[in-house]
Amino acid sequence: MKWRYEGYDLAGSRVRGLIDADSRRLGEAKLRDQGVFVISMRETRQEEGDGGAVKSAYAPAIRVRDPRQAASFLKQMALLVNAGTPLADALIAVERQCADDAMKPVLTDIRRRVEEGASFSEALGAHPRKFDPVVCTLVAAGESGADMRDILVRVAAMLDRQAQLRAAMVGAMVYPLTLVSVCMIVLVLVVTIVLPRFGELFGSMSVPLPASTRMLLDMSAFLQAYWWGMSLLTIVGTAGSIWWLRTDAGRRWLDGAAVRMPRFGAINRAFLTARVARVLGLLLEAKVPLSDALGLVRSATGNTLYTELVCKVEEAVERGEPMHREMIDSGLMPPSFCELVQTGESSGRLGEVLTSAADFMEIENEALAKQLTKMLEPMILAVMGLLVGGVAISMFLPLFDLTASAGGGR
């Protein structure tokens, strides 16, 4: 018989198709051997076409993704399920009180799929931009025997924590970026509007100009004459840089720079390590096999270098070697974290150790990021002050010289 399936491959990409198997269990086993993590499978008729069934069975995914929305939904579901509410009724209740216009159609579609006989994880998997493969796998683990409420609470906490960390990083960078933007605008206005007036004044007085003043006036004249060329060059350069950074080589370069920058690189490595620990720890605690869990972690790292590291760890596990050796050799993870992984492997409590390590690292990383941004603010102010002060001094030096000459003449 034929079975129509939908799932995710080892790279985290969505796949769907048909497979021949005598039973659902054998079909899932075949797909697992091929590196496919099944989220839905149903028997189909021999004459059923591939394209039409998919279109009728699966609605288009909503192209919106917000971890905080997903976390709020899963927390509400956990409370209702814990109170003994049937899953379909819980979905109706959450859908009814949802006030988010972007989230409500998603909840409506999830509720409809569950009422039609799909599992909760299958319904979530139909919206990968809201619920990634890691979330779907954890929910499927809860459906297959784990404590569903505990799984929902853990997944909601993970998503909520991710949203909090992202908001904290964005909030910490708002003030420094605002300072830089304001200072750059001031400098552009000074060079294009104020400096030409000073140039006319100095020209009428025929006073000798210092080298710094002449350089600024020449820069102002160049920008006024060729502003269109500089604007075009800026637009083309920005568009070209964005295009290149979206290529594999550009993404790899950007990811490498992000983890190797002085000071900032250490913070990025700490955040990425905490993410790997959190996702892998939750998957292992949900009784997901280590090889399958590593495949899901690989798609959730968000950094090319860490994705390659997880691939190496997968290969080491397949050879029967411990995970921590590859982590130590990579230089991407702190030695203390690698020692914790070694301890978890030897004790057989790797999931619990990774989850505890993620709790500690996330709190420490957030405090470290705030401390670094506090150090960054005075540094930006000092640099911008030197730039603006240097321009002001260069403009007023000829006036000081002229005043001194006039005083000496009397």
N, C-alpha and C positions, 0 to 999 in steps of 0.2 A: 504494500500500500504506500501511497505518497503522503508526505506530511509537509505542510507549508510552515516555514519557521521565520522568525525574526530575532536578531540578536546583535552582538558586537564582536568584532574581531580583536586580535591582540593589540592593534594600534588604536583601539577605541572608536573605530569607524562603524557606522551602522550597516548591517548586511541583512539580506532577506532572500529567500528562494525556496526551492523544493528539494526534498531528500527522500530516497526510498528506504523504508525500514519496516520490519514486522510489527514494531510497537513504538510507542512514544519514548519509552525508556531507551530502547536501542538507538533510536534516532538522535536523542540527546547525547548519547555516548559517542556516536559517530562524529557529531559536530564538535564535541569537546575535544576529540582527538585531532580535529582539523583546526583547533584554536578559536572556535566560535563559542561565545557565551550566550546561550539561548534565553530569551525573555518571554517568547511566546511560540507555541507550536500547536497546530490543529490539523486534523486529517482532512484531506481534500480529495475531490473526485478526479479521476484520471483525465477527463476531458477539460478540466478547468484550466484556463490560460493563466499565464504568470502575471501579466500586467493587470488584467481586469480585477482579479481577486484582491490584489494589493490595494488598488484604488478604492474598492468598495469597503475593505476591512479597516483601512487606516486613514484617518483624516490628516490633513497637512499639519505639521508642527507649528506652533506659535513661535515666531522668531524673537523671543524675549527671554532674557535670563537674568534673574536676580536671586542670589542665594538667600537673602532675607525673606523674600516672599515664600520660597519653598520651605524655609525653616519654620515660618509661622504656620503654614499649612500642615506640616508634619507634626508640629507640637499640638495643634488643635486635634488632629486625628489621634494622637497618642492619648490625650485626655479622654476623648470620647470612647475609644476602644477599651481603655482601662476601666471606664465606668460600665462596661458591658454592652455598649451600643453596637448593633450589627454594622458591618463595614459599609453597606449601601446606605443605611440611615445616617451614619456618621458623615459620609460624603455629601448627602443631601443637606445636612445641617450646616456644614462648613461652606458649601456652595451658596446657601441662602444668605448667610451673613457676610459673604465676601463683598467688599465695596471697591475692589480694585478692578478697573475695566480691562486691564491686560490679563489678569489672573483668572477672572471669572469664566471666560470661554474654555480655559484649560481645565478648570474644575468640572465644568459641565461635561466636557468630553471624557474625562476620567470616570465620572459617575456613570455616564452612559455605557462605557465599555465594561465596567464592573457589573452593571445590571444585565448586560448581554452575555455574561459568563466569563469574561476575561479575569485573570487574577489582578490583584492590586499592582504588583510589580510590572505586569504587562501593560496595564493602563498608564502607569507612570512612564514606562519606556517609550510610549508613543509621543512623548514630548521631551526629546533629549536636550533641548535648550533650557528646560526648566529642571530636569532631573537627569543627571549624567549617569553613565553605566555603573559607577560606584554605588550611587544611591539605589538604583534598581536592583543591583546584586544584593545589597544589604537587606532591602525589603523582601526580596525573594527568599533570603535565608530565614527571615522572620516567619514567612509563610510556610516554610518547609519544616518548622519544628522549634525554632528559637522563640524567645519571648517577643511577640510582635510589639508590645508597648515599649519594652526596653530598647528594641531596635529603632523604633520611630523616634524615641527621645534622644538616642545617641546620634542618629543621623541629623535630626533637627539641630542638636547642639553643635555638630560639626559644621553645618552650613551657616548657622548663626555666628559661630566663631570666625569663619572665613569672612563673612560680611563685616564683622566688627573690626577685624584686622585690616581689611581693605579700607574701610572708612577712616580708621585711625591713621593709616599711612597717607591717605589723600588729605585728611585734615591737617596733619603735621606739615605737609608740603605747601599748603595754601599760602601761608604767610611768607615764606621765603620766595615763592614764585611771584607773589604780588609785589614784593620789594624789587625783585629783578625787573619785572615788567614796568613798574613805575619809573625806575631809574633809567631804563633803556628809552622809554618815551621822552623823559626829560632831556636825555642826551641828544636824541634825534631832533627835538625842537630847538635846542640850543645851537646845534650845528647848522640846521637849515634855516632858522629864522633870526636868532640873536647874532650869530657870528657875522653874517653879511653886513649888518648895521655897524658892527665894530670895524669891519674892514673898510667901509666907506669913511668912517671917522678917522681911522689911522691914515688912510690915503690922503685925506684933506690936510692933515697935519704934517705929513712928510717926516714922520719920526722913524728911527731905526727900530725894527721889530726883532724880538728874541726868536730863536729857532723854533721853540715850541709854539709860539703864536703864529709864525709863518706856516708851520705844518698844519695847524688847525684851520687857518684861512684857506689854504690850498685844498684841504679835505672838503671844506664847505663848498668851495667853488666847483670841485669835481662832482659832488653829489647834486648840486643844483643843475649842472650841465647835463649829467648823464643819469638822472634819477630813474628814467624809464628803463635804461639798460640794467641798472642795479636791481630794480623791481622785478624785471623779467628773469634775471639771473637767480634771484632769490626764489621765485616761484618754481622755475625749472629745477633748481637744486633741491628744493624741498620735496617736490613731486618725485624726482629721481631717487632721493634718499629713501622715501617711503616705499617706493616700488622695490628697491634693492633689499630693504629690510624685511620685505615680505617673501623674498626668495629663501631657499634653504641655506645658502651661504650667508646671506645677510642676517637671517634669524640666528644662525649659529654664532656669528660674530657678536651680535647684540647680547645673546645669552652668555657668551664667554666674558664679555666686558662687564656684564652685570654682576658676575660672581668673582671677578678679579680686581675690581676697583678698590683702591685703598679705602679702608673704613666701611664704605658702602657695600663692598663685595662680601665682607664678613657677615653683615646683616642679611644680605640676600641669601647667602648660603645657609644661615641659621633659619630663615623663614622657609626655604625650600626643604631643608632637612626635617623641620617640624611638620610640614605638609605630608611628606612621605611617611613619617612615623605615624601621623594621625590616621591616614587612609589605610595603610597596611595593618596597623593595629586593630582598627575597627573590623576590617575584613577577616582577619585571623580570629578575632574574638567571636565573629559570627559563624565560625567553622567553615569558612571558604578555604579550599585547598591552597597551599602556598603558591604553587605555580600559577593558578588562576588569579590569585590576589596580586601577584607581581605583574601579571599582564594588565590588570586594571590600574594599578599604581603607575605603570609606565605611561598610560594615557592621561594621568591626572597630575603629572609633575609640573607642567607648564614651563619647562626649561629643557633645551635640547641636550645639554651636557648631563643633566640628571636622568633624562630618558635613556641615554646611552649607558649610564651607570646601572640603571635598573635592568637593562638588557643583559649586561655583563653578570649581574647578580642572578638573573634567571638562568643563564648558561651554567654558572657555578652550581646552582641548586640542582640542575639536571645532571651534572657530573657527580653529584653527591658531596660537593665541597661546601663549607660554611659560608654564610653570606658576608660576615664581617670582614673577611680578607679583601674582597673586592672593594668594599667601602673604604677601608684604610688606604689601599693603593691608589684610589682615585684622588684623594686629597680634597674632595668636595664636602666631606662630612667630618665634624669634630671628632678627635680621638676618643673623647669621653662618651660620645654617642655610639661609636663603634664598639667600645667596651660593653656598653649596655646591651647591644645586639648580641654580642658574644655570650653574655650572661643569660639572656633570654633563650638563645639557642641551646645552651648546655642544660638549662633547667626545664626546657619544654614549655615555658610560659612567655613566648616571644610576643604574642598579641598584647598581653597585660603589660609587659615591660615597655613596649612601644607606645601604648596609650598613655601610660604614666609619664614617659619621657616627653611626649607631645604636650601634655598639660603643663609641665614645667617650662619647656622651651618656649611655648607661645606667650606665657606671662613674661618671661625674661626678655623675649624679643620685642614685645610691645614697649616695655620700659626702656630698652636699649635704643629703639627707634626714636622715642620721644627725647631721650637725652641727646642723641646725635643732632636732631633738628634744633634743639635749643643751642647747641654749640654752633650750628650752621648759621643761625640768624645773625649774631654779631659779626661773623666773618663776612657775610654778604654785605652788611651795613658798612663795614670797614672798607671793603673793595669798592663799593659804589661811592662811598664818601671820597676816597682817593681819586676816583675818576672825575666826579663832578667838581671836586676841589681843584684838581689839576687843570680842568678846562677854565674854571673861574680865575685862577691865578694867572694862567697864560693870557687871558684877555685883559686883565687889569695891570699886568706888569708894564706895558708901554705907557699907560696912564701914569703910573708911579714914576717912571723915568721922566716923562714930560713935566710932571709937577716938580720933580727935583731939579730939572734943568731950569725951569722958570724961576724957582726959588733962588738958585745959584746966580742967575743973571741979575737979580735985584741986588 
